[in-house]
């Protein structure tokens, strides 16, 4: 088995690691990818297990060598540049995704996706399917997560059941994407209210530019979800511009669609729980990634995109 095959032996949907790095230099040394940090009187090298990594985010004060990029590309690792803490989130002028170039990615998924995408009615049907899957995933995750139950999140609580009440029927009856986005926004607002109440943070106001922990953790966790979504789409060979919900003029819109499958279920509650516990950004990131792994978020994204690609509007 050659080196290239070795590096890609672990399926992307099964890989365990997302790295966010800052104030370091990423390089290749002795056939491995390392990052170098400057301590007070010494330099410290840390190994990155690239065959078990989906995304590397390079934050402030980082640099990367051409040799390291070559090795990351051979392992199919997505490289991203971001601001401090993994944000800003959606600033295209400040964030660039470097996608490994390969002419041997599968074609069946992009061909299946495009077979329905140009038909507005079929695209709307897929958007509705995404919304229903999103809610099913949230209900399943919250129902079996013991840690969330310890924080007072019970799926059969009146406030939570009321938030979901009538959602599925409203989704099915939506006549266009604009109406569907409004229904989604109404549900998300109700979920925010539930989470704020459970974590006793009634003074919370969602502000992407705010520096309070809850807002910062939401931004950070959402960005991690975007990394999972972007990695899923790249592996399956589907361009990010073929969205079913978000605006067709936004180049990365499909990334947002796919990330939305898990954001409310995993990022939303843990951003507030970790803010309540006054955790550091690193502790929140570890908690968020642990929950992505525990609830198989990446597997869920892969399964959803594969299913929709192969079945289209017949789902």
C-alpha positions, 0 to 999 in steps of 0.5 A: 500500500503506497503512502497516499493510500495509507494517508486516506485509509480512514474515511473522512466521516470517521476521522476524529480531529479538527485542529484550530491553531494560533501563534505557531508554524506548521511544517513538514519534518521527517515525513510528518506534519508538525506545528512549532510553538515558541516557549520562553526558552525553547521551541516545542514541536507537536505532531498532527495525525493528519490521516485522522484529521478532517480540518485544520484552521489557522488562526492569528499568528500562524504560518504554514510551509509548502511541504506541509500543505502538500502532505495535508493535501495528500491526506485530504485534509481541508485547510482554513484561515480564520481570525482569532478563536476560529472567527470571523465566521462568514467574511470571505475576504478574511477566510480562504479554504484551500481544498486539496486538488484531486481528479479522482473524487466521486462523480455520482454524488454531484451528478445526483445533486445536479439532477434535481437542483435546477428544478425549483420544486425539487430543490424546495422538497430537498430543503424541507427534507433537510429541515425535518432531518435537522429536527429529528437529529436534535430530538434524538441527540437531546433525548440520549445526551445524559450531560444535557439532561443533567443541565435540565434539557428534557425532550418531553418538557412542555417548553421544548415540545411546544417549540416543536409543535406544528413545525413538521406540518408547517414545513410540509406546507411551505410554498417557497424557500423564503417561507421555509426560512421564516419557519426555521427562524421562528423555531430557532428563536423558540429554541434560543428561549428554551436554552437561555431559560435552562442556563439562567442567562435571560439577559442574552442578546444574539450579537455576532460581534459581541465579546460575551462568552455565549456569543463567542462560543456560538460563533466558534461552535458554528464555525466548527460545524462549517468545517465539518460541512465543508469537509463533507461536501469536498469529499463527496465532490459537491460544489458549495454554491448549489444550496437548497436553502441559503441564497444562491448568490452566496458561494458557500451557501451549501456549507451553511445548509449542511451545518444547520443540520447539527448546529441547533442540536449541538452547538446551541445548548453547549455554547450556553452551558459552557458560558454558564460554567465560565469555561475557556474558549479551548475548553468549549472547543473540546466540549463541542468537538467531543459532542460532534464525535459522541453524536456522530455529527460528521456521519450524519452529514455524510449520510444525509448528503449521500441519500439526497444525492442518490435519491433527489426529490424522491426522498 
